[in-house]
Amino acid sequence: MRIEELLIKHEAMRLKPYECTAGDLTIGVGRNLDSMGLSEDEVYYLLQNDIRRCEKELLKAFDWFAYLDTVRQDAMMDMCFNLGISRLRGFEKALDAMEEGDYEEAAVEFLDSNWADQVGQRAITITNMIRTGEYDGQ
């Protein structure tokens, strides 16, 4: 543990990106994102943490989320990942339809949004998952 403590003492621990004294984008304990970046393992570790966070947020926000099939849960987690839970909550009509199990109406409501215009094919894929309960292309 001594080397970790020493490095944290000298480099500091930063949870958000910052510009170091050399002008490089840095995060964590002196991780130079410009030259070092992240390993594939680190990217998957972060992704799994984000997936767990989205799932917890959705379970807390919507009682009905736990009762969705896996495909529709994944669709909602994709939207939560993309939008954040606060912006996702703004889709009141679509979320009401989800709660009622009216997946066709939910898909229509999600597609009738600035989000759908901004993300294009992603919105079509996600709303097809909501509508059919199947992963796109299956």
VMD Tcl script that builds the backbone (N, CA, C; Angstrom):
set m [mol new atoms 414]
animate dup $m
set s [atomselect $m all]
$s set {name element resname resid chain x y z} {
  {N N MET 1 A 0.808 -1.208 0.000}
  {CA C MET 1 A 0.000 0.000 0.000}
  {C C MET 1 A 0.848 1.268 0.000}
  {N N ARG 2 A 2.083 1.180 0.392}
  {CA C ARG 2 A 2.900 2.388 0.528}
  {C C ARG 2 A 3.068 3.122 -0.792}
  {N N ILE 3 A 3.264 2.387 -1.902}
  {CA C ILE 3 A 3.447 3.065 -3.193}
  {C C ILE 3 A 2.151 3.766 -3.605}
  {N N GLU 4 A 1.001 3.152 -3.337}
  {CA C GLU 4 A -0.259 3.806 -3.658}
  {C C GLU 4 A -0.397 5.109 -2.880}
  {N N GLU 5 A -0.112 5.058 -1.589}
  {CA C GLU 5 A -0.217 6.256 -0.748}
  {C C GLU 5 A 0.758 7.333 -1.203}
  {N N LEU 6 A 1.965 6.926 -1.567}
  {CA C LEU 6 A 2.979 7.870 -2.028}
  {C C LEU 6 A 2.543 8.545 -3.332}
  {N N LEU 7 A 2.054 7.744 -4.269}
  {CA C LEU 7 A 1.621 8.303 -5.548}
  {C C LEU 7 A 0.402 9.219 -5.379}
  {N N ILE 8 A -0.526 8.826 -4.532}
  {CA C ILE 8 A -1.689 9.685 -4.286}
  {C C ILE 8 A -1.247 10.991 -3.635}
  {N N LYS 9 A -0.270 10.902 -2.721}
  {CA C LYS 9 A 0.245 12.109 -2.071}
  {C C LYS 9 A 0.855 13.059 -3.095}
  {N N HIS 10 A 1.619 12.513 -4.042}
  {CA C HIS 10 A 2.328 13.352 -5.000}
  {C C HIS 10 A 1.484 13.749 -6.212}
  {N N GLU 11 A 0.643 12.853 -6.654}
  {CA C GLU 11 A -0.147 13.118 -7.859}
  {C C GLU 11 A -1.541 13.653 -7.541}
  {N N ALA 12 A -2.057 13.320 -6.373}
  {CA C ALA 12 A -3.443 13.583 -5.967}
  {C C ALA 12 A -4.373 12.593 -6.669}
  {N N MET 13 A -5.561 12.476 -6.153}
  {CA C MET 13 A -6.571 11.627 -6.763}
  {C C MET 13 A -7.679 12.529 -7.286}
  {N N ARG 14 A -7.880 12.477 -8.584}
  {CA C ARG 14 A -8.890 13.314 -9.230}
  {C C ARG 14 A -9.925 12.406 -9.886}
  {N N LEU 15 A -11.165 12.594 -9.525}
  {CA C LEU 15 A -12.232 11.755 -10.039}
  {C C LEU 15 A -12.798 12.254 -11.366}
  {N N LYS 16 A -12.402 13.444 -11.759}
  {CA C LYS 16 A -12.834 14.002 -13.039}
  {C C LYS 16 A -11.593 14.440 -13.811}
  {N N PRO 17 A -11.676 14.425 -15.137}
  {CA C PRO 17 A -10.519 14.831 -15.948}
  {C C PRO 17 A -10.089 16.269 -15.650}
  {N N TYR 18 A -8.801 16.476 -15.738}
  {CA C TYR 18 A -8.235 17.815 -15.538}
  {C C TYR 18 A -6.999 17.939 -16.415}
  {N N GLU 19 A -6.553 19.161 -16.597}
  {CA C GLU 19 A -5.339 19.404 -17.369}
  {C C GLU 19 A -4.171 19.483 -16.389}
  {N N CYS 20 A -3.188 18.590 -16.553}
  {CA C CYS 20 A -2.032 18.585 -15.652}
  {C C CYS 20 A -1.104 19.753 -15.985}
  {N N THR 21 A -0.043 19.894 -15.209}
  {CA C THR 21 A 0.878 21.022 -15.402}
  {C C THR 21 A 1.566 20.984 -16.761}
  {N N ALA 22 A 1.639 19.788 -17.370}
  {CA C ALA 22 A 2.236 19.667 -18.705}
  {C C ALA 22 A 1.214 19.918 -19.812}
  {N N GLY 23 A -0.055 20.153 -19.415}
  {CA C GLY 23 A -1.089 20.446 -20.392}
  {C C GLY 23 A -1.814 19.223 -20.936}
  {N N ASP 24 A -1.573 18.051 -20.350}
  {CA C ASP 24 A -2.209 16.820 -20.820}
  {C C ASP 24 A -3.492 16.536 -20.034}
  {N N LEU 25 A -4.471 15.954 -20.714}
  {CA C LEU 25 A -5.705 15.535 -20.052}
  {C C LEU 25 A -5.384 14.347 -19.153}
  {N N THR 26 A -5.739 14.471 -17.873}
  {CA C THR 26 A -5.334 13.508 -16.850}
  {C C THR 26 A -6.540 13.176 -15.977}
  {N N ILE 27 A -6.531 11.989 -15.386}
  {CA C ILE 27 A -7.614 11.569 -14.481}
  {C C ILE 27 A -7.043 10.584 -13.467}
  {N N GLY 28 A -7.800 10.349 -12.409}
  {CA C GLY 28 A -7.387 9.356 -11.406}
  {C C GLY 28 A -6.174 9.826 -10.646}
  {N N VAL 29 A -5.164 8.975 -10.595}
  {CA C VAL 29 A -3.896 9.295 -9.939}
  {C C VAL 29 A -2.851 9.446 -11.043}
  {N N GLY 30 A -2.863 10.610 -11.681}
  {CA C GLY 30 A -1.858 10.916 -12.687}
  {C C GLY 30 A -1.955 10.130 -13.986}
  {N N ARG 31 A -3.125 9.563 -14.307}
  {CA C ARG 31 A -3.268 8.818 -15.564}
  {C C ARG 31 A -3.394 9.795 -16.710}
  {N N ASN 32 A -2.381 9.835 -17.564}
  {CA C ASN 32 A -2.350 10.714 -18.719}
  {C C ASN 32 A -3.217 10.092 -19.816}
  {N N LEU 33 A -4.377 10.671 -20.019}
  {CA C LEU 33 A -5.284 10.130 -21.031}
  {C C LEU 33 A -4.815 10.436 -22.442}
  {N N ASP 34 A -4.081 11.524 -22.624}
  {CA C ASP 34 A -3.607 11.875 -23.961}
  {C C ASP 34 A -2.602 10.863 -24.486}
  {N N SER 35 A -1.657 10.438 -23.658}
  {CA C SER 35 A -0.628 9.519 -24.155}
  {C C SER 35 A -0.875 8.063 -23.759}
  {N N MET 36 A -1.510 7.834 -22.603}
  {CA C MET 36 A -1.687 6.481 -22.090}
  {C C MET 36 A -3.071 5.921 -22.391}
  {N N GLY 37 A -4.089 6.764 -22.272}
  {CA C GLY 37 A -5.448 6.293 -22.506}
  {C C GLY 37 A -5.872 5.268 -21.473}
  {N N LEU 38 A -6.741 4.351 -21.886}
  {CA C LEU 38 A -7.227 3.270 -21.037}
  {C C LEU 38 A -6.985 1.942 -21.736}
  {N N SER 39 A -6.781 0.906 -20.948}
  {CA C SER 39 A -6.681 -0.433 -21.529}
  {C C SER 39 A -8.090 -0.947 -21.797}
  {N N GLU 40 A -8.205 -1.972 -22.605}
  {CA C GLU 40 A -9.510 -2.571 -22.880}
  {C C GLU 40 A -10.142 -3.103 -21.594}
  {N N ASP 41 A -9.331 -3.707 -20.725}
  {CA C ASP 41 A -9.849 -4.197 -19.443}
  {C C ASP 41 A -10.431 -3.059 -18.612}
  {N N GLU 42 A -9.737 -1.906 -18.600}
  {CA C GLU 42 A -10.227 -0.752 -17.840}
  {C C GLU 42 A -11.539 -0.229 -18.423}
  {N N VAL 43 A -11.642 -0.217 -19.740}
  {CA C VAL 43 A -12.865 0.243 -20.388}
  {C C VAL 43 A -14.031 -0.676 -20.010}
  {N N TYR 44 A -13.815 -1.981 -20.034}
  {CA C TYR 44 A -14.886 -2.919 -19.660}
  {C C TYR 44 A -15.240 -2.803 -18.180}
  {N N TYR 45 A -14.262 -2.551 -17.341}
  {CA C TYR 45 A -14.524 -2.357 -15.914}
  {C C TYR 45 A -15.420 -1.139 -15.707}
  {N N LEU 46 A -15.084 -0.044 -16.368}
  {CA C LEU 46 A -15.903 1.173 -16.271}
  {C C LEU 46 A -17.303 0.930 -16.826}
  {N N LEU 47 A -17.390 0.220 -17.941}
  {CA C LEU 47 A -18.688 -0.070 -18.548}
  {C C LEU 47 A -19.565 -0.885 -17.607}
  {N N GLN 48 A -18.997 -1.910 -16.980}
  {CA C GLN 48 A -19.782 -2.722 -16.041}
  {C C GLN 48 A -20.272 -1.876 -14.857}
  {N N ASN 49 A -19.434 -0.984 -14.372}
  {CA C ASN 49 A -19.868 -0.073 -13.298}
  {C C ASN 49 A -21.017 0.815 -13.758}
  {N N ASP 50 A -20.929 1.331 -14.977}
  {CA C ASP 50 A -21.989 2.187 -15.511}
  {C C ASP 50 A -23.285 1.421 -15.717}
  {N N ILE 51 A -23.187 0.175 -16.169}
  {CA C ILE 51 A -24.377 -0.659 -16.348}
  {C C ILE 51 A -25.050 -0.899 -15.002}
  {N N ARG 52 A -24.264 -1.241 -13.986}
  {CA C ARG 52 A -24.825 -1.457 -12.639}
  {C C ARG 52 A -25.481 -0.179 -12.107}
  {N N ARG 53 A -24.834 0.963 -12.339}
  {CA C ARG 53 A -25.397 2.242 -11.902}
  {C C ARG 53 A -26.735 2.500 -12.576}
  {N N CYS 54 A -26.809 2.298 -13.882}
  {CA C CYS 54 A -28.064 2.515 -14.612}
  {C C CYS 54 A -29.163 1.589 -14.106}
  {N N GLU 55 A -28.814 0.335 -13.883}
  {CA C GLU 55 A -29.813 -0.621 -13.398}
  {C C GLU 55 A -30.347 -0.196 -12.027}
  {N N LYS 56 A -29.462 0.202 -11.132}
  {CA C LYS 56 A -29.888 0.663 -9.800}
  {C C LYS 56 A -30.772 1.895 -9.902}
  {N N GLU 57 A -30.402 2.843 -10.750}
  {CA C GLU 57 A -31.200 4.055 -10.916}
  {C C GLU 57 A -32.592 3.733 -11.448}
  {N N LEU 58 A -32.661 2.827 -12.419}
  {CA C LEU 58 A -33.953 2.459 -12.994}
  {C C LEU 58 A -34.819 1.710 -11.989}
  {N N LEU 59 A -34.216 0.817 -11.223}
  {CA C LEU 59 A -34.968 0.086 -10.196}
  {C C LEU 59 A -35.535 1.035 -9.144}
  {N N LYS 60 A -34.760 2.048 -8.808}
  {CA C LYS 60 A -35.208 3.025 -7.813}
  {C C LYS 60 A -36.281 3.957 -8.383}
  {N N ALA 61 A -36.146 4.325 -9.648}
  {CA C ALA 61 A -37.042 5.312 -10.260}
  {C C ALA 61 A -38.396 4.726 -10.671}
  {N N PHE 62 A -38.401 3.466 -11.102}
  {CA C PHE 62 A -39.610 2.884 -11.689}
  {C C PHE 62 A -39.865 1.498 -11.097}
  {N N ASP 63 A -40.941 1.366 -10.324}
  {CA C ASP 63 A -41.276 0.079 -9.711}
  {C C ASP 63 A -41.441 -1.024 -10.750}
  {N N TRP 64 A -41.955 -0.665 -11.906}
  {CA C TRP 64 A -42.256 -1.645 -12.947}
  {C C TRP 64 A -41.013 -2.149 -13.683}
  {N N PHE 65 A -39.899 -1.460 -13.559}
  {CA C PHE 65 A -38.702 -1.847 -14.300}
  {C C PHE 65 A -38.298 -3.292 -13.988}
  {N N ALA 66 A -38.375 -3.702 -12.747}
  {CA C ALA 66 A -37.951 -5.050 -12.337}
  {C C ALA 66 A -38.772 -6.143 -13.008}
  {N N TYR 67 A -39.987 -5.813 -13.454}
  {CA C TYR 67 A -40.884 -6.811 -14.033}
  {C C TYR 67 A -40.790 -6.894 -15.553}
  {N N LEU 68 A -39.971 -6.040 -16.155}
  {CA C LEU 68 A -39.776 -6.102 -17.602}
  {C C LEU 68 A -38.954 -7.334 -17.957}
  {N N ASP 69 A -39.138 -7.821 -19.174}
  {CA C ASP 69 A -38.262 -8.891 -19.659}
  {C C ASP 69 A -36.864 -8.312 -19.885}
  {N N THR 70 A -35.904 -9.174 -20.046}
  {CA C THR 70 A -34.499 -8.762 -20.163}
  {C C THR 70 A -34.260 -7.808 -21.323}
  {N N VAL 71 A -34.878 -8.069 -22.451}
  {CA C VAL 71 A -34.661 -7.218 -23.629}
  {C C VAL 71 A -35.144 -5.794 -23.358}
  {N N ARG 72 A -36.323 -5.665 -22.782}
  {CA C ARG 72 A -36.850 -4.322 -22.497}
  {C C ARG 72 A -36.068 -3.653 -21.375}
  {N N GLN 73 A -35.585 -4.412 -20.408}
  {CA C GLN 73 A -34.703 -3.829 -19.390}
  {C C GLN 73 A -33.436 -3.294 -20.049}
  {N N ASP 74 A -32.872 -4.071 -20.970}
  {CA C ASP 74 A -31.666 -3.617 -21.659}
  {C C ASP 74 A -31.926 -2.359 -22.475}
  {N N ALA 75 A -33.088 -2.277 -23.099}
  {CA C ALA 75 A -33.436 -1.078 -23.867}
  {C C ALA 75 A -33.496 0.140 -22.949}
  {N N MET 76 A -34.131 -0.036 -21.795}
  {CA C MET 76 A -34.231 1.071 -20.842}
  {C C MET 76 A -32.859 1.435 -20.275}
  {N N MET 77 A -32.004 0.439 -20.038}
  {CA C MET 77 A -30.662 0.743 -19.529}
  {C C MET 77 A -29.846 1.481 -20.579}
  {N N ASP 78 A -30.017 1.125 -21.849}
  {CA C ASP 78 A -29.324 1.836 -22.919}
  {C C ASP 78 A -29.743 3.302 -22.930}
  {N N MET 79 A -31.042 3.552 -22.797}
  {CA C MET 79 A -31.522 4.938 -22.779}
  {C C MET 79 A -31.017 5.681 -21.546}
  {N N CYS 80 A -31.027 5.018 -20.399}
  {CA C CYS 80 A -30.535 5.640 -19.164}
  {C C CYS 80 A -29.050 5.973 -19.298}
  {N N PHE 81 A -28.294 5.067 -19.880}
  {CA C PHE 81 A -26.862 5.276 -20.104}
  {C C PHE 81 A -26.661 6.500 -20.986}
  {N N ASN 82 A -27.463 6.611 -22.029}
  {CA C ASN 82 A -27.322 7.690 -23.007}
  {C C ASN 82 A -27.815 9.033 -22.475}
  {N N LEU 83 A -28.973 9.031 -21.826}
  {CA C LEU 83 A -29.625 10.267 -21.414}
  {C C LEU 83 A -29.342 10.676 -19.975}
  {N N GLY 84 A -29.100 9.687 -19.125}
  {CA C GLY 84 A -29.087 9.930 -17.691}
  {C C GLY 84 A -30.511 9.785 -17.165}
  {N N ILE 85 A -30.646 9.416 -15.911}
  {CA C ILE 85 A -31.973 9.147 -15.346}
  {C C ILE 85 A -32.844 10.399 -15.316}
  {N N SER 86 A -32.260 11.561 -15.079}
  {CA C SER 86 A -33.058 12.795 -15.008}
  {C C SER 86 A -33.728 13.105 -16.341}
  {N N ARG 87 A -32.986 13.042 -17.415}
  {CA C ARG 87 A -33.566 13.324 -18.737}
  {C C ARG 87 A -34.523 12.220 -19.155}
  {N N LEU 88 A -34.213 10.975 -18.808}
  {CA C LEU 88 A -35.108 9.867 -19.142}
  {C C LEU 88 A -36.475 10.054 -18.484}
  {N N ARG 89 A -36.482 10.553 -17.261}
  {CA C ARG 89 A -37.743 10.785 -16.542}
  {C C ARG 89 A -38.658 11.771 -17.275}
  {N N GLY 90 A -38.091 12.577 -18.160}
  {CA C GLY 90 A -38.873 13.549 -18.908}
  {C C GLY 90 A -39.799 12.938 -19.950}
  {N N PHE 91 A -39.628 11.677 -20.268}
  {CA C PHE 91 A -40.459 10.990 -21.256}
  {C C PHE 91 A -41.709 10.439 -20.566}
  {N N GLU 92 A -42.506 11.306 -19.994}
  {CA C GLU 92 A -43.625 10.890 -19.141}
  {C C GLU 92 A -44.626 9.987 -19.856}
  {N N LYS 93 A -45.062 10.367 -21.058}
  {CA C LYS 93 A -46.054 9.554 -21.783}
  {C C LYS 93 A -45.488 8.179 -22.121}
  {N N ALA 94 A -44.246 8.148 -22.577}
  {CA C ALA 94 A -43.622 6.868 -22.927}
  {C C ALA 94 A -43.464 5.994 -21.686}
  {N N LEU 95 A -43.071 6.592 -20.588}
  {CA C LEU 95 A -42.864 5.822 -19.355}
  {C C LEU 95 A -44.196 5.341 -18.778}
  {N N ASP 96 A -45.236 6.156 -18.898}
  {CA C ASP 96 A -46.568 5.701 -18.479}
  {C C ASP 96 A -46.990 4.491 -19.313}
  {N N ALA 97 A -46.731 4.553 -20.617}
  {CA C ALA 97 A -47.062 3.421 -21.490}
  {C C ALA 97 A -46.241 2.185 -21.121}
  {N N MET 98 A -44.982 2.370 -20.785}
  {CA C MET 98 A -44.149 1.242 -20.348}
  {C C MET 98 A -44.757 0.601 -19.107}
  {N N GLU 99 A -45.152 1.422 -18.166}
  {CA C GLU 99 A -45.733 0.916 -16.922}
  {C C GLU 99 A -47.008 0.115 -17.190}
  {N N GLU 100 A -47.786 0.563 -18.171}
  {CA C GLU 100 A -49.040 -0.117 -18.520}
  {C C GLU 100 A -48.806 -1.352 -19.395}
  {N N GLY 101 A -47.575 -1.542 -19.855}
  {CA C GLY 101 A -47.297 -2.665 -20.748}
  {C C GLY 101 A -47.710 -2.399 -22.182}
  {N N ASP 102 A -47.977 -1.144 -22.523}
  {CA C ASP 102 A -48.337 -0.751 -23.884}
  {C C ASP 102 A -47.045 -0.366 -24.607}
  {N N TYR 103 A -46.318 -1.380 -25.039}
  {CA C TYR 103 A -44.984 -1.169 -25.597}
  {C C TYR 103 A -45.030 -0.503 -26.971}
  {N N GLU 104 A -46.088 -0.729 -27.718}
  {CA C GLU 104 A -46.247 -0.056 -29.005}
  {C C GLU 104 A -46.344 1.459 -28.796}
  {N N GLU 105 A -47.192 1.870 -27.859}
  {CA C GLU 105 A -47.354 3.304 -27.569}
  {C C GLU 105 A -46.066 3.885 -26.988}
  {N N ALA 106 A -45.402 3.142 -26.133}
  {CA C ALA 106 A -44.132 3.615 -25.562}
  {C C ALA 106 A -43.123 3.874 -26.673}
  {N N ALA 107 A -43.028 2.952 -27.627}
  {CA C ALA 107 A -42.088 3.115 -28.738}
  {C C ALA 107 A -42.427 4.362 -29.552}
  {N N VAL 108 A -43.719 4.556 -29.836}
  {CA C VAL 108 A -44.150 5.733 -30.598}
  {C C VAL 108 A -43.754 7.007 -29.858}
  {N N GLU 109 A -43.998 7.043 -28.554}
  {CA C GLU 109 A -43.689 8.238 -27.758}
  {C C GLU 109 A -42.184 8.502 -27.686}
  {N N PHE 110 A -41.390 7.442 -27.508}
  {CA C PHE 110 A -39.937 7.635 -27.473}
  {C C PHE 110 A -39.427 8.163 -28.823}
  {N N LEU 111 A -40.007 7.652 -29.909}
  {CA C LEU 111 A -39.562 8.089 -31.235}
  {C C LEU 111 A -39.982 9.527 -31.552}
  {N N ASP 112 A -41.034 9.995 -30.919}
  {CA C ASP 112 A -41.525 11.352 -31.154}
  {C C ASP 112 A -40.805 12.321 -30.209}
  {N N SER 113 A -39.489 12.442 -30.401}
  {CA C SER 113 A -38.692 13.243 -29.463}
  {C C SER 113 A -37.438 13.782 -30.139}
  {N N ASN 114 A -36.887 14.811 -29.525}
  {CA C ASN 114 A -35.589 15.329 -29.980}
  {C C ASN 114 A -34.511 14.266 -29.830}
  {N N TRP 115 A -34.608 13.475 -28.755}
  {CA C TRP 115 A -33.628 12.401 -28.531}
  {C C TRP 115 A -33.554 11.487 -29.749}
  {N N ALA 116 A -34.715 11.049 -30.261}
  {CA C ALA 116 A -34.736 10.143 -31.407}
  {C C ALA 116 A -34.100 10.800 -32.629}
  {N N ASP 117 A -34.380 12.087 -32.831}
  {CA C ASP 117 A -33.768 12.806 -33.952}
  {C C ASP 117 A -32.250 12.870 -33.793}
  {N N GLN 118 A -31.791 13.063 -32.566}
  {CA C GLN 118 A -30.361 13.221 -32.315}
  {C C GLN 118 A -29.589 11.915 -32.459}
  {N N VAL 119 A -30.173 10.803 -32.022}
  {CA C VAL 119 A -29.406 9.546 -31.997}
  {C C VAL 119 A -29.703 8.638 -33.184}
  {N N GLY 120 A -30.697 8.979 -33.993}
  {CA C GLY 120 A -30.955 8.259 -35.238}
  {C C GLY 120 A -31.217 6.771 -35.068}
  {N N GLN 121 A -30.346 5.954 -35.655}
  {CA C GLN 121 A -30.526 4.501 -35.674}
  {C C GLN 121 A -30.593 3.911 -34.270}
  {N N ARG 122 A -29.910 4.510 -33.343}
  {CA C ARG 122 A -29.956 4.012 -31.963}
  {C C ARG 122 A -31.399 4.026 -31.455}
  {N N ALA 123 A -32.136 5.098 -31.715}
  {CA C ALA 123 A -33.529 5.192 -31.271}
  {C C ALA 123 A -34.387 4.129 -31.934}
  {N N ILE 124 A -34.147 3.869 -33.193}
  {CA C ILE 124 A -34.914 2.841 -33.903}
  {C C ILE 124 A -34.636 1.467 -33.310}
  {N N THR 125 A -33.373 1.181 -33.058}
  {CA C THR 125 A -33.001 -0.104 -32.453}
  {C C THR 125 A -33.660 -0.264 -31.087}
  {N N ILE 126 A -33.557 0.760 -30.247}
  {CA C ILE 126 A -34.090 0.688 -28.883}
  {C C ILE 126 A -35.606 0.565 -28.892}
  {N N THR 127 A -36.275 1.353 -29.721}
  {CA C THR 127 A -37.739 1.285 -29.735}
  {C C THR 127 A -38.236 -0.022 -30.347}
  {N N ASN 128 A -37.492 -0.605 -31.274}
  {CA C ASN 128 A -37.851 -1.940 -31.782}
  {C C ASN 128 A -37.742 -2.974 -30.662}
  {N N MET 129 A -36.727 -2.848 -29.827}
  {CA C MET 129 A -36.579 -3.754 -28.684}
  {C C MET 129 A -37.761 -3.600 -27.727}
  {N N ILE 130 A -38.154 -2.363 -27.480}
  {CA C ILE 130 A -39.290 -2.103 -26.590}
  {C C ILE 130 A -40.573 -2.661 -27.199}
  {N N ARG 131 A -40.759 -2.408 -28.471}
  {CA C ARG 131 A -41.976 -2.832 -29.170}
  {C C ARG 131 A -42.113 -4.362 -29.208}
  {N N THR 132 A -41.016 -5.066 -29.527}
  {CA C THR 132 A -41.103 -6.513 -29.792}
  {C C THR 132 A -40.640 -7.398 -28.656}
  {N N GLY 133 A -39.817 -6.854 -27.750}
  {CA C GLY 133 A -39.228 -7.691 -26.716}
  {C C GLY 133 A -38.114 -8.579 -27.244}
  {N N GLU 134 A -37.597 -8.227 -28.431}
  {CA C GLU 134 A -36.501 -8.981 -29.056}
  {C C GLU 134 A -35.363 -8.021 -29.389}
  {N N TYR 135 A -34.143 -8.567 -29.339}
  {CA C TYR 135 A -33.002 -7.756 -29.742}
  {C C TYR 135 A -33.098 -7.496 -31.227}
  {N N ASP 136 A -32.706 -6.294 -31.636}
  {CA C ASP 136 A -32.772 -5.890 -33.018}
  {C C ASP 136 A -32.017 -6.884 -33.889}
  {N N GLY 137 A -32.629 -7.268 -34.994}
  {CA C GLY 137 A -31.986 -8.188 -35.919}
  {C C GLY 137 A -32.265 -9.643 -35.619}
  {N N GLN 138 A -33.079 -9.924 -34.610}
  {CA C GLN 138 A -33.391 -11.328 -34.306}
  {C C GLN 138 A -34.800 -11.664 -34.721}
}
mol reanalyze $m
mol bondsrecalc $m
mol representation Tube
mol addrep $m
